[in-house]
Amino acid sequence: MKKISKQATRQKAVGNVLATLRIEQLKPSPSVVQGLRTYLAGNTTTDQLLADVMSHHVAVRRV
């Protein structure tokens, strides 16, 4: 059985994110692109990246 490297896993995940955005006819913001680059470099986790994207792009609703 062939073992997949962490880098290959990260590249596939980023490719899937970008493909999903293209399907939805969306363009990633510069902060998302930078976040994906830091994720590819192994300097951040998916949880950190998701939290950063949500803090920039999701409005907080106060009831």
C-alpha positions in Angstrom: 0.0 0.0 0.0 1.4 3.4 -1.0 1.7 6.0 1.8 0.6 9.6 1.0 2.8 12.4 2.4 1.3 15.2 4.5 2.3 17.7 1.8 0.4 15.7 -0.9 -2.6 15.6 1.5 -2.4 19.4 2.0 -2.1 20.0 -1.8 -5.1 17.9 -2.5 -7.2 19.7 0.2 -6.2 23.1 -1.3 -7.0 21.9 -4.8 -10.4 20.7 -3.6 -11.2 24.1 -2.0 -10.2 26.0 -5.1 -12.2 23.7 -7.3 -15.3 24.1 -5.1 -14.9 27.9 -5.4 -14.6 27.7 -9.2 -17.7 25.5 -9.4 -19.6 28.1 -7.3 -18.2 30.8 -9.5 -16.5 32.5 -6.6 -13.0 34.0 -6.3 -11.0 33.6 -3.1 -10.1 36.8 -1.3 -6.4 37.7 -0.9 -6.6 36.7 2.8 -7.9 33.3 1.9 -5.2 32.8 -0.7 -2.5 33.8 1.8 -4.1 31.4 4.3 -4.0 28.6 1.8 -0.3 29.3 1.1 0.5 29.2 4.8 -1.4 25.9 5.1 0.5 24.4 2.2 3.8 25.5 3.8 2.7 23.6 7.0 2.6 26.8 9.1 -1.0 26.6 10.1 -3.7 24.0 10.6 -7.1 23.7 8.9 -8.8 24.7 12.2 -6.7 27.9 12.4 -7.3 28.6 8.7 -11.1 28.1 9.1 -11.2 30.3 12.2 -9.3 33.1 10.3 -11.5 32.9 7.3 -14.7 33.0 9.4 -13.4 36.0 11.4 -12.8 37.9 8.1 -15.9 36.8 6.1 -18.7 35.8 8.4 -20.7 38.5 10.1 -21.5 38.0 13.7 -25.2 38.1 14.4 -26.3 39.5 17.8 -29.8 38.8 18.9 
